[in-house]
């Protein structure tokens, strides 16, 4: 069993309120969940309206498949024109980890 996580630090574009922030972040979270069947949530900077932290996790029996899906998730977020991807943190845990 392999577990992979991604954490995104995002700078939002022309956002002036927390309500506008939700209208940008929610579709990204929903699309990641729908397209890739990953667990995903906004995990930080909830009180800042121009910043967002989104994290996702996935479990797979195949390390290659896991890496491929995480790559696709990262490309999807990076391609969104309404956000600037400041950083990505990736963690992979294999069956041999304790």
SEDRENMI-276197 format. One record per residue: residue number from 1; residue in three letters; chain; x, y, z of N, C-alpha, C in turn. Coordinates in steps of 0.05 Angstrom, whole numbers, plus 5000, padded with zeros to 4 digits. Example, Ala and Ser with C-alpha at 12.3 -4.5 7.8 and 13.67 -1.06 7.14 Angstrom:
2
[site 1; ALA; A; [5264; 4886; 5156]; [5246; 4910; 5156]; [5264; 4934; 5156]]
[site 2; SER; A; [5257; 4955; 5142]; [5273; 4979; 5143]; [5258; 5001; 5157]]
END
This chain:
98
[site 1; UNK; A; [5017; 4977; 5000]; [5000; 5000; 5000]; [5018; 5025; 5000]]
[site 2; UNK; A; [5010; 5044; 4984]; [5024; 5070; 4982]; [5005; 5093; 4987]]
[site 3; UNK; A; [5014; 5112; 5002]; [4999; 5136; 5008]; [5014; 5160; 4998]]
[site 4; UNK; A; [5000; 5178; 4984]; [5013; 5202; 4974]; [4997; 5226; 4982]]
[site 5; UNK; A; [5011; 5248; 4988]; [4998; 5273; 4994]; [5010; 5296; 4978]]
[site 6; UNK; A; [4994; 5315; 4972]; [5003; 5340; 4960]; [4992; 5363; 4977]]
[site 7; UNK; A; [5008; 5383; 4981]; [4999; 5408; 4994]; [5006; 5431; 4976]]
[site 8; UNK; A; [4986; 5447; 4970]; [4989; 5470; 4952]; [4987; 5496; 4968]]
[site 9; UNK; A; [5005; 5514; 4963]; [5003; 5541; 4974]; [4996; 5559; 4950]]
[site 10; UNK; A; [4973; 5572; 4952]; [4963; 5587; 4929]; [4960; 5617; 4936]]
[site 11; UNK; A; [4965; 5633; 4916]; [4959; 5662; 4917]; [4936; 5666; 4898]]
[site 12; UNK; A; [4914; 5677; 4909]; [4890; 5681; 4892]; [4892; 5708; 4879]]
[site 13; UNK; A; [4881; 5709; 4855]; [4881; 5734; 4839]; [4865; 5756; 4850]]
[site 14; UNK; A; [4847; 5767; 4835]; [4831; 5790; 4842]; [4808; 5782; 4861]]
[site 15; UNK; A; [4816; 5777; 4886]; [4797; 5769; 4907]; [4797; 5790; 4929]]
[site 16; UNK; A; [4773; 5800; 4936]; [4771; 5821; 4956]; [4756; 5814; 4981]]
[site 17; UNK; A; [4747; 5789; 4983]; [4732; 5781; 5007]; [4735; 5750; 5011]]
[site 18; UNK; A; [4727; 5741; 5035]; [4727; 5712; 5040]; [4706; 5698; 5023]]
[site 19; UNK; A; [4684; 5712; 5017]; [4663; 5701; 5000]; [4674; 5696; 4972]]
[site 20; UNK; A; [4688; 5715; 4961]; [4700; 5712; 4934]; [4721; 5690; 4935]]
[site 21; UNK; A; [4736; 5688; 4957]; [4756; 5667; 4960]; [4743; 5639; 4958]]
[site 22; UNK; A; [4720; 5636; 4972]; [4706; 5610; 4970]; [4697; 5604; 4942]]
[site 23; UNK; A; [4690; 5624; 4927]; [4681; 5620; 4899]; [4704; 5611; 4881]]
[site 24; UNK; A; [4728; 5615; 4889]; [4752; 5606; 4874]; [4761; 5579; 4884]]
[site 25; UNK; A; [4763; 5576; 4911]; [4774; 5551; 4922]; [4755; 5527; 4920]]
[site 26; UNK; A; [4730; 5531; 4925]; [4711; 5508; 4924]; [4711; 5494; 4897]]
[site 27; UNK; A; [4710; 5508; 4874]; [4711; 5493; 4849]; [4737; 5477; 4845]]
[site 28; UNK; A; [4759; 5487; 4854]; [4784; 5472; 4852]; [4783; 5447; 4868]]
[site 29; UNK; A; [4774; 5449; 4893]; [4771; 5426; 4911]; [4752; 5405; 4899]]
[site 30; UNK; A; [4729; 5415; 4889]; [4709; 5397; 4877]; [4720; 5383; 4852]]
[site 31; UNK; A; [4734; 5397; 4835]; [4744; 5385; 4811]; [4765; 5364; 4817]]
[site 32; UNK; A; [4783; 5369; 4835]; [4803; 5350; 4843]; [4790; 5324; 4853]]
[site 33; UNK; A; [4770; 5328; 4870]; [4756; 5304; 4881]; [4741; 5289; 4859]]
[site 34; UNK; A; [4727; 5303; 4842]; [4711; 5291; 4821]; [4729; 5276; 4800]]
[site 35; UNK; A; [4749; 5290; 4791]; [4766; 5279; 4769]; [4784; 5257; 4778]]
[site 36; UNK; A; [4795; 5258; 4802]; [4816; 5240; 4810]; [4809; 5223; 4834]]
[site 37; UNK; A; [4786; 5226; 4845]; [4777; 5210; 4868]; [4797; 5211; 4891]]
[site 38; UNK; A; [4806; 5235; 4897]; [4825; 5239; 4920]; [4810; 5253; 4942]]
[site 39; UNK; A; [4820; 5250; 4966]; [4809; 5265; 4989]; [4823; 5292; 4989]]
[site 40; UNK; A; [4808; 5313; 4989]; [4819; 5340; 4986]; [4803; 5360; 5003]]
[site 41; UNK; A; [4818; 5380; 5014]; [4805; 5400; 5030]; [4823; 5425; 5032]]
[site 42; UNK; A; [4810; 5448; 5038]; [4825; 5472; 5045]; [4835; 5468; 5073]]
[site 43; UNK; A; [4861; 5470; 5078]; [4872; 5463; 5104]; [4886; 5486; 5119]]
[site 44; UNK; A; [4888; 5509; 5106]; [4902; 5531; 5120]; [4895; 5558; 5107]]
[site 45; UNK; A; [4903; 5579; 5121]; [4898; 5606; 5112]; [4869; 5613; 5107]]
[site 46; UNK; A; [4851; 5600; 5123]; [4823; 5605; 5119]; [4815; 5634; 5125]]
[site 47; UNK; A; [4830; 5648; 5141]; [4823; 5675; 5148]; [4836; 5696; 5130]]
[site 48; UNK; A; [4853; 5688; 5111]; [4865; 5706; 5092]; [4851; 5703; 5065]]
[site 49; UNK; A; [4842; 5725; 5054]; [4826; 5723; 5030]; [4842; 5721; 5004]]
[site 50; UNK; A; [4868; 5727; 5004]; [4883; 5724; 4979]; [4902; 5700; 4980]]
[site 51; UNK; A; [4902; 5684; 5001]; [4919; 5660; 5003]; [4901; 5636; 5010]]
[site 52; UNK; A; [4910; 5613; 5000]; [4896; 5588; 5006]; [4916; 5565; 5007]]
[site 53; UNK; A; [4911; 5547; 5025]; [4926; 5522; 5026]; [4907; 5499; 5022]]
[site 54; UNK; A; [4912; 5483; 5002]; [4896; 5460; 4995]; [4913; 5436; 4997]]
[site 55; UNK; A; [4903; 5415; 5009]; [4918; 5390; 5011]; [4901; 5367; 5001]]
[site 56; UNK; A; [4914; 5347; 4990]; [4900; 5323; 4981]; [4915; 5298; 4989]]
[site 57; UNK; A; [4901; 5276; 4990]; [4914; 5250; 4997]; [4901; 5228; 4980]]
[site 58; UNK; A; [4917; 5208; 4974]; [4908; 5185; 4958]; [4922; 5160; 4968]]
[site 59; UNK; A; [4908; 5138; 4967]; [4919; 5112; 4973]; [4917; 5095; 4948]]
[site 60; UNK; A; [4939; 5080; 4943]; [4940; 5062; 4919]; [4957; 5038; 4925]]
[site 61; UNK; A; [4951; 5017; 4910]; [4968; 4993; 4912]; [4992; 4993; 4894]]
[site 62; UNK; A; [4993; 5014; 4877]; [5014; 5016; 4857]; [5027; 5043; 4859]]
[site 63; UNK; A; [5053; 5044; 4864]; [5068; 5069; 4867]; [5068; 5086; 4842]]
[site 64; UNK; A; [5070; 5072; 4819]; [5070; 5086; 4793]; [5044; 5100; 4788]]
[site 65; UNK; A; [5022; 5087; 4793]; [4995; 5099; 4790]; [4992; 5123; 4809]]
[site 66; UNK; A; [5001; 5120; 4833]; [4999; 5141; 4853]; [5014; 5166; 4843]]
[site 67; UNK; A; [5039; 5162; 4834]; [5055; 5185; 4825]; [5042; 5198; 4801]]
[site 68; UNK; A; [5030; 5182; 4783]; [5017; 5193; 4759]; [4993; 5210; 4766]]
[site 69; UNK; A; [4977; 5201; 4785]; [4953; 5216; 4793]; [4961; 5242; 4808]]
[site 70; UNK; A; [4982; 5240; 4825]; [4991; 5265; 4838]; [5002; 5285; 4819]]
[site 71; UNK; A; [5016; 5276; 4798]; [5026; 5293; 4777]; [5003; 5307; 4763]]
[site 72; UNK; A; [4982; 5292; 4756]; [4959; 5303; 4742]; [4945; 5324; 4760]]
[site 73; UNK; A; [4943; 5318; 4785]; [4930; 5337; 4804]; [4946; 5363; 4805]]
[site 74; UNK; A; [4972; 5361; 4807]; [4990; 5385; 4807]; [4987; 5401; 4782]]
[site 75; UNK; A; [4986; 5388; 4759]; [4983; 5402; 4734]; [4956; 5416; 4732]]
[site 76; UNK; A; [4935; 5404; 4742]; [4909; 5416; 4742]; [4909; 5442; 4758]]
[site 77; UNK; A; [4920; 5441; 4782]; [4920; 5465; 4799]; [4938; 5487; 4786]]
[site 78; UNK; A; [4961; 5479; 4776]; [4980; 5498; 4764]; [4968; 5512; 4739]]
[site 79; UNK; A; [4950; 5498; 4725]; [4938; 5509; 4701]; [4915; 5528; 4706]]
[site 80; UNK; A; [4905; 5530; 4731]; [4883; 5547; 4736]; [4891; 5576; 4734]]
[site 81; UNK; A; [4879; 5592; 4717]; [4887; 5620; 4713]; [4881; 5638; 4736]]
[site 82; UNK; A; [4862; 5631; 4753]; [4854; 5649; 4775]; [4872; 5646; 4799]]
[site 83; UNK; A; [4891; 5628; 4799]; [4909; 5625; 4822]; [4938; 5623; 4812]]
[site 84; UNK; A; [4956; 5631; 4830]; [4984; 5628; 4825]; [4995; 5607; 4845]]
[site 85; UNK; A; [5007; 5586; 4835]; [5017; 5565; 4851]; [5044; 5573; 4863]]
[site 86; UNK; A; [5045; 5579; 4889]; [5070; 5588; 4901]; [5088; 5565; 4908]]
[site 87; UNK; A; [5077; 5543; 4919]; [5094; 5520; 4925]; [5076; 5495; 4927]]
[site 88; UNK; A; [5090; 5472; 4923]; [5077; 5446; 4925]; [5095; 5429; 4943]]
[site 89; UNK; A; [5083; 5415; 4961]; [5098; 5396; 4978]; [5086; 5368; 4973]]
[site 90; UNK; A; [5103; 5349; 4965]; [5094; 5322; 4959]; [5107; 5303; 4979]]
[site 91; UNK; A; [5091; 5284; 4989]; [5100; 5263; 5006]; [5090; 5237; 4997]]
[site 92; UNK; A; [5107; 5217; 4996]; [5100; 5190; 4988]; [5108; 5171; 5011]]
[site 93; UNK; A; [5090; 5154; 5019]; [5095; 5135; 5040]; [5090; 5107; 5028]]
[site 94; UNK; A; [5109; 5089; 5030]; [5107; 5062; 5020]; [5101; 5042; 5041]]
[site 95; UNK; A; [5097; 5017; 5032]; [5091; 4995; 5051]; [5113; 4989; 5070]]
[site 96; UNK; A; [5138; 4998; 5064]; [5161; 4992; 5081]; [5165; 5014; 5103]]
[site 97; UNK; A; [5151; 5036; 5101]; [5154; 5058; 5120]; [5142; 5049; 5147]]
[site 98; UNK; A; [5154; 5059; 5168]; [5143; 5053; 5195]; [5134; 5078; 5209]]
END
